[in-house]
Amino acid sequence: MNTELYLDANATSPVLPAAIDAAMTAMMACFGNPSSSHACGLRAKALLDATRASARRVLGAASGRVMFTSGATEGIQTAVLSALCAVRERRRRGEACGDLLLYGATEHKAVPESLAHWNRLLGTDLELRVLPVDGDGRHRLDVLRELAPRAAFVCTMAANNETGVVSDLDGIARVLEATASPALWMVDCVQALGKLALGLDATRIDYAPFSGHKLYAPKGIGLLYVREGAPYTPLMCGGGQEAGQRSGTENMGGIAALGAVLGALEAGDTFRSPTQLRAYRDRLAVALRDAFPGLVFNAPLEGALPTTLNFSVPGMSSKELLDLFDAAGVRVSAGSACSAAKAAPSYVLDAMGVPLERSASAVRLSFGPLADDAFIDAACARILHCGRALLQARPEARLQQLESNGASGWLLFDDEGRHCIAIDPPAAQAPRIAADLRARACFLLACFDTSHGAGGADILAQLLDTAPGWPGGAQQVATAKGVLDAIALGQDVLAKDGDAFLLGRPENGVLALDAVRFVFGAAPGDPKLDAALCCHRIGEPAVSRPGAEALPDEGIDLDATSAAAYLASHPDALLIDVRELPEHAAAAAQLRGRSAHNVPLSQLAGQASHWLREPRPLVFVCRSGNRSARAARLLRRLGHAQAWHVAGGLALAN
């Protein structure tokens, strides 16, 4: 999996080679300021005018303003400012102009945040109102019909960046006309360029922002269309560039690059046709269904861009899927790149009424119109590889940690992996746990919560037709604390001591306290249990050791070069890949030729007790450095002095 397959084109795109060449020419041979009157400036002005003329032809905008911006966010800000200044002036003249700022529920966050910002600064005090969408992601025209007479400004998008759903712009225009709405109308056209037919002159659209980097131009260049006669207020004033519409010396490198992309669109010999793109999308959809049985697409394909797929896999979170794809060298995302880092379920899917469990597991796969047969072949093969890796990666550890929203649950297995005890299983993961145990033919001996109201045990027990709760009185084991109720788990027993649950291996029918390896639930409160690892339901770290002196975690970061040098100079050191089993199965981890042992973070607690008994240097690694840092900090807090991690992870290491 040495090659990277980029399937996140809705976030950004590589730059077209012809665009790179055009930008280099503009910066070296045609570097003049287009406002200068000498020959060098005139050549730059000719390039600027030629690019604008090409943009007009591509957008179908022979009339109106077409100006260069830094990107769609600036275009949106300018449109909102222009519309709200016009509304304020109409009010001053006593004209009817509406009292609502209406925006689609699935709009990019730049739209409602810009509306709120300028509404406050300009003092227009208009009411922001969300225009809902239906289950297919399209705007509710019946609601628009009710609100349009009151709307001062309507903001929709041509196609959604997360789902690819194409808006019914003709239907919106008909409603605005039929209701004689006074509203100005902005359409975010960022995802439309190169994928949808545009004829802006023939529409009612007042403002249409575009961004170059979504279609093979560099970041930092965009366009804003303003319909002829639509009100306009410059966002930036000063030097009078762009005929006074947008001051600031023009980004000639970006404009030249965008001109090359627009020229390729006009020529029609560079990008794939919509028919070809739909065929590619359908092939990817088949591969996804084959790789992940039960997969659900979150938007109808027939109503979406031919380059976008948004899907969920039941029982898997978005992060787990992203990590799996990333390990296989497939770059996808969980939604908008501008908000994916917030790790929240998609507000776009929520607005469509997609159930939370699906929204929380959604992944967006998107490709650009430069894709070819070989690329799609490789992508389908890699997707199928991810599916196989997921099937092959069955946990073999005897203790597995389950994390959900800051809480931890635990699965305890016998040596053969045929019997299991579930403690505090997260409710959200119960269906997946049940499916996994069935696939492994593993029998659930007991399933209980250590805290009242946790709830996951009841759900899991019901799914596996098992009685929830501690099966009191079934077995007993002798300990220094007296005879305790217990459950046999292979050669081990799990004994109940009040609100604490002790896991250890008895000898001659007696569980000595120094033989207890793990404590679940309440803290043990007995110095004889100081060597045991306490597994908590809530908090960080999820594992602690009462008798250990926690070591500071400063200095745990090693860059890839330092880590490789340390491993080379310490033959007894272990390189530990803490990515989950499917990720490791998709592509084994190496650091400068050194292979890593795979101990997933979810299984680290079980292995930690061994490393503490037989300490040796440990260097942890993962995809980005986040999980490996957690692993190194955990070992330091448990008293292991020689634990480090590779900062930046595999993404920056090789």
N, C-alpha and C positions, 0 to 999 in steps of 0.2 A: 504494500500500500504506500509506495513511495511518491506517487503522484497525487496532487491535490485536485479534487473536483469541486469547483465553486458553484453551488446551487443556492445562492442567496442574492440573486441579481436585483430583487426588489429593494435591497438595502443599498447596494452600490454596484458598480461594474468596473471591470478593467478598462483601460483606455485603449481605444481603437488605434492600431499602429499608424494609420494615416493621420489620426488626430495628433498623435505624438509628433510626427514629422511636421505637421502644420504648425504646432505650437513652437517647436524648435526653430522653424523658419521665422516665425513672428518675433521670437526673442533674439534672434541673431542677425538675420538679414533684413528683416522688416520691423525693426524695433522702435520706430519713431512714435512720437506722441500724435495721435490723430487730430489733435487741436492745433498742431504746428502748421505753418503755411509753407514751409520749405518742402523740397522733394521727398525727404525721408518721412515727414509727417503726412504728406499727400498719399504716399504708398500705404501707410497704415490706415488712413481714412478710407481708401479704396477697399482695403480688406474688410474693414468694419461694415461699410455699406454693402458689400457683396454678401457678407454673412447675414445681415439683416434682410436683404432681399430673398435669400434662400429660405430664411425662417418664415417669411411671409408666404412663400409658395407652399412650404410644407404644412403650415398651420391653416392655410386657406384664409389668410388675413391680409387682403390687398389694401384694406382701409384700417383706420384705427391706429393706435400706438403699438409698436413692438419694440421694447427696450431691453437692454442687457442688464442683468442683475447678478448678484453673487449666488443666487439660488432660489429655491422655492420659498424658503422662510422669509427672505426679504420681499419676495413678490407678494406673499400673503400679507405681510405687515403693510406694504404699500397699498394694496387693495382695500384692506380694512380701514386704514387711515383715510383713504380717499372717500370711501363710502360714508364713514361716520362724520367726516367734515361736511360732506354734502347734506346729510341728514340734519346736522346742526344748523346749516344755513337755511334749509327749507323751513325748519321750525321757526327760525327768526323772522322769516317772511310770512309765517302763518299758513304755510302750505301743508296739506295732509301728506305724511310720509311714513306712517306706521310707528309702532312702539316696540316691535320685537326684533331681536337679532336671532335669527333661526339658523341652526346648523345641524347637519346630520349626526346621528348618534355614533357613527363609525368614522367620523372625520379624523384626520391626523391631529394630534394634540396641539400642533402649531395653530390650528384654526380657533378653537374655543379659548385658548390662552391669549391669542392676539386680540380677539374680540373683547375679552374681559379687561385686558390691559388698556386698550385705546378707549373703551367705553368709560373707564375710570378716569383716565388722564384728560380726556376731552370734556368730561362732565355731561355726556349725553344721557346717562342714566336710563338706557334702554334695558328691557328685560331680555336676558339670554334664555332661549328656549331650545330644547333638544327636539329635533325632528326624528321620530323613531323609525326603525327599519323593521322589515318583516323577517320571517325565519330564513329567507334566502339572502338576506343582507341588503335588500333594495328598500329605498325610501318609501315610507307609507304615504302614498299620494292622497289617500282619503284624509289623513291628518293635515297634510299640506294644504288641501283644499279649504279646510276650516281656518287655518292660521294665515294663509297667504294675504288676505285683505289687511291684516294687521302687521305684516312683515315689512320692516324697513330695509333689511339686508338678509339675503338667503345665501348660505354657504354649503355647497355639496362637493362631491368629488366625481371625477370621470370614472375611476376604477379604484377599488380599495387596495391599499398596499399590503394588508395582511391576508385577505381572502382572495383577492383578485376579482371580486364581484364588480361587474360593470353596471354603472347607474343608468337608469332610464332617463337620460337627459331630455329626450323629446317629450316624455310624459310630464316631467317637471315644468318644461317650458309651456306646455299646453295648459297646465293648471294655473301658472302665473298669468297667462294671457286671459284665460276664461274668467278668472276672478278679478281682473283689472288690478292686480297687485301693484302697489307703488315700489315694490322692493327692487333694489339693485341685486345682482346675482354674480357670485364668484364660484367658479368651478376649478378645483385643484386638479390640474391635468398632468401631474408629475408621472403617474404610471401609464399615461395614455400615449406618450410620444413613442412612435415606432411600433405601436401595438394596436392602436385604434385609428380609424379614419377621422381626420379632423377637418372641419370646414367652418371655422369660427365666424367668418363674415355672415354665414347663413343662419346663425343662431341668435338667441336672445342673450347670450352670455356677455356680461359686462367686463369681467376680469378673469384671466386664466394664467396662473403661474406655472412655470416649468423649471426643471432642474436638470442640468447637463449630465451629472455623474450617474444618473439612473440609466443612461443610454450611451455608455462608452465615451463620454467626454470627461474631462477632469473635474474634480471638486472645485467649487468656487465660481462657477459660471452658470447662469440661468437666464430665463426669459420671462417677461411679463407682457401679456397682451391686454390692452384696454380698448374696448369697443369704441368706435367713433361716436362722440357725443356723451360718453359716460364721464362722470365727474372724475377729476384727477388732482391729487395733491402730492407733490414730491415728498418722499421720506427724507431725502438728503438734498440740501441746497448748498451752493458754494461756488463751484467753478463753472457751472452752466453746461457741463457735458450732457450728452444725449439730448441736445436741444433744450436744455434746462429741465429735463424731466428726471434726471438722476445724476447728481453731481459726483465727481470723483473720477480721476483718470481711468480710462477704460482698461480692463484686464485683457490686453490684446492676445496674450498667449492662450487664455481660456477661450476667447472669442474665435480665434483661428481654429482651435481644436473643435469647438462646437460647430464651426462652419464645415469642417471635414465630415463630421457625423451627419449634418443636415444634407450635405452634398451626396453622401452615400444613400441616404433615404430617397433623395430625388432620383438618383441614378437607378435604384432598384436592383442592383447587382451584388449587393453585399449582405443584406439581411434576409432571413428566411421569411417566406410568406405566411400569413395567418393560417392557411391550410396546413402547411408543413409544421408550424408550431403546434397546432392542435394535435397532429399525429404524434409528435414528440411527447406532448403532455400525456396523451392516452397511453403511450408505451410506458412512461414512468408510473402512471397510475396502476397499470397491470403489475409492474414489478413490485410496487409497494404492497398491493393486495396479496401477492404471492409470498412476499417476505414476512408480512405481519398479518396472519389470519385474524379477522375481527376488526381490522382497521376501518375507520369511518372518515369519510371526507366531510369537512365542516361547511362546505358551500357547494351548491350544484355546479358541476363542471361546465354545463352548457351555458351558464350565465356568468362565467368568469373569464378573465384574460386567458389566452391560450398558453401562458407561460407560468402560471401560478397554481400550486396545489397546497391546500391547508388541510391537515389531517390529524387525527388522534389515534393512539393505540391504547385500547382499554387496559388498565392496570399499570401503565407506565407514565411517569411524569415527563413533562417537556424536557427537564434537565437530563433525565436518564436517556431519553432518545437523542438529545443533542450530543451528549457525551459519547454515545455509541456511534453515531454518524461521524463525529469528529475523530474518534479513534481510527475509523476506517478511511480517513482523509476526505470525507464528504462534508462540505460546509453548508449547513442549513441554519435556520434560526427559529426562535419561538414567537416571532412577530416582528413588529416595527423595531428596527435597529435603534431608534431614538428612545425607546422605552423598555427594551428587552432586559436591560441591566437591573430594572426594578423588581424583577422576579415575581410579578403579580400575574394572576390570570388575565387573559386578553379582554380588555373592555369592548373590543370589536365583537368577539364571539358572545360575550355576555349580552350585548345589545341585541344580538340575533336570537337570544333565548337558548343558546347552546348550554346544556347542563354543565355545572361547575366541574365535574370530574373529567369531562371532555375538554373544556376550556383550559383546565390546568395541565393537560397533556398534549396540547396542540403544538404542531410543528409546521412551519411554512417552508416549502421548497419552491424555488423560483429560478428560472433560467432566462437568458437573454436571447434576442433574435439572431445572434451570431452562432448559436449552437448548431452542430452538424450531426450527421449520423454516428460518427465515431464517438463523439462526446456522449450522446444519449446511450449508445451501446455500453460504454464504460460506466455511466451512471447507473444503468439498470443492473449491470453485473455487481457493482459495489453495493447497491441496495439489497440485492439477494444475499450477498455475503454477510451483511449486517443481520439479516433475518436468521441465517444459519448460526452466526455467532451467538445470537440470543438464545437459540434452542440448545446449543451445545453447552452453554455456560450455566451449569447447575451448581449451586453452592455445595461445598463439601465440608465446610467448617462445622464444628460442634456448637459454636456460639455465634449467632448472627444478630447484628444490631439493625433495628428498623427505625428510621428517622422520619418525622413528619411535624412541621410547624414548631420546631423547638423541643419536641418531646421524643423520647426514645422508647422503643419496645424491643423485645428480645425473643429469639427463637433458640431453643436448646435441643440438640440432636444427640442420639446415641452414636456409638462408634460407627455403626453401619449406615446411619442416616435413614433408618426405617421407622423410627419413633421420634416424636417431637413434643415439646411443651412450649406453649406460647404465653409470654408474660407481657402484659400491657401492649398488645398489638395495636398499632394505629388504625383507627376506623377506616381512614381513606385507603389503606393498603390491604384491608381484609380480603377483597375479591382476588387480588393478585396473589396473596399468601395462600389462599385456598386453592387457586389454580395450580400454583407451584407444588404444593404438597400432594395434590392429586396426581400431577405428572410424575412425581418421584415415587408414587405409591407409598407415601409416608403417613403413618397413622398418628393422629393428634391425641395424645394421652390426656392433656389438660390444657385449659385455656382460661386465663383469669387476669383481672386488672388488680394492681396493687393500690390504686387510688380510686375512690368512689367517683363515679361519673365519667370515667375515662371512656367507656362504651365500646371500645374496639373488640373486646373479648366476646361480648354478646353477639356481635355481627359475625365474627369469624366462626364462632361455635355453631351458629345457625347455618352458615354456609356449608359446614362440614358435618352437620347433623350430630353435634356433640353437645353435651350439657356444659354450659359455662360455669366458671367458678372453681374454687379449690375443692377437689374430691376428698373431703375430710374423712378420716377413719379407714381409708382403704388399706393403708400400710403404715408401719411405724418403724422408727430407727432409734437406737440408743445413742445418746450424746452426753457430753459432760453437763449439759443443761437439763438432762432428763430425757424421757422418751418423747419423741416428736412425731407428729404425722408426717408422712413422706410419700413421695412418688418415685418408684424405681425407673431409671432411665439408662438402660444397659447396665454397666457396672457401677454407674453413679446413682446417687439419690438426690432429690430435691426435698429438703426438710423445711417445715414451716415452724418458725420460732416467733410467735406473735405476728407483727407486721413485716418481719424479715423472712426471706427465703434463702436457705443455704444450699449451695451445690457443691458436692464433694464426693469422694470415693471411700466408702467404709471398708474397714478391715475386720474380719471376724464378726460382722454384724454390728460394729460400732463405728460411728462417724466421729473421729477425733476432730476437734476444732481446728487444729493446724493442718488438717486435710481438706478443709473447706477452701475452695479456690475462688468462688464467686458468691456475692451476696446481692440479692435483689430486694427492692422495696426499701424498707427503713434501714438506717445505719445500724450496724450490729451492736455497737456499744460494749464490746468485749475485747480487751487487749490481746487475747489469744487469737482473735480474728484479724489482727492488724496486717497480716500478710495477704489477706484476701482482697480481691478486686471488687469494689462496690459498684454495681451497675444501676444507675439512676434513671428514673423516668423523665425528670425535668432537669434542664440545666446544662451548662458547659463547664467542665468536661462531663461527658456522660459516664465516665469511669473514673473512680478515684481509689486511693490505697491509704487507709487510715494511718498505717505505720510508716509510710514513706515520707521523707523530707522532699517536698517539691523543689525541683531545681529551676533556676531562672531560664526562660526561653529566649533570652537575648543571644544573638550570634548563631541561631539555628539556620540562617540563610546561607546557602552556597550557590554561586552562579555555576553554570554548567561546566566551565573550565576548571574551577576550583574543586567541584564535586568529582570530576573525572580524575584529577590529580590525587585527591584524597583516597579514592578507591584504589588507584594504582599503588599508592604507598602503604596501604593497609590491606593485605591479602585476606584477612579474616573479616573484613567489612562486607555487609550485605547491602545490595541495591534493591530496594523494595518498591514495587509498583503498587500504589494503593487505589488505582482505578478499579471499578467494579468488574466482575468476571466477563460480562459481554464485551466491554471495551478491550480488555486484554485479549479475549478470543478474536476480536476483530483485527487487532494488530498488537503483537507483543512489544513491550517497551524495551528500548535500548538507550544507553547513554554513551556516546562515543565508542561504540562497539561492545560495551559491557551489557550483557543481558540482565534483566531484572527478574526477581522472584515476585510473583503476584500474591499479595495479601490485601484484599480489598479493605477499604476503610471500615466497611460494615462488619468485617470479621477480625478487625485489629485487636479487640479486647481479648478474644480467645488466644491469639498468638502472643499478646503482650506478656502474659504470665510466664510463658516459656522464655522470652527474651530477658525478663527480669531475673529468672533463675540462672540463666546462662548468658550473662551480658556479653555483647560484642558490638562493634560499631555498626550503626544503622544509618543509611542514607535513603530517604523516602523521595519518591517522584510521582507526579500525576500529570494530568493534561496541562493545567495552568499554574500550578503551585499552591492552590488554595487547600486542597485536601491533604497534600503532602505536608503543608505547614501545620495543619491540625494534628496529623499523626505525630510529627516531631514534638509538638508542644505537649501532646498527651503523654508520650514516653518520658519527657523531661519531668512532667508533674508527677508521674509515677515513680520517679527516682532514677531513671536511666540517664546517665551522664553523657553518653555518646550517641546522641540522636540529632540528625541534621536533615535538611531537605533541599531540593533543587529549586531555587527561586525562579519563577517564570515557567517552570515545568517543561514538558516535552515540546510545547509550542515554540519555545525559544531556544531549546537545547541543541537540536540537531539541524 
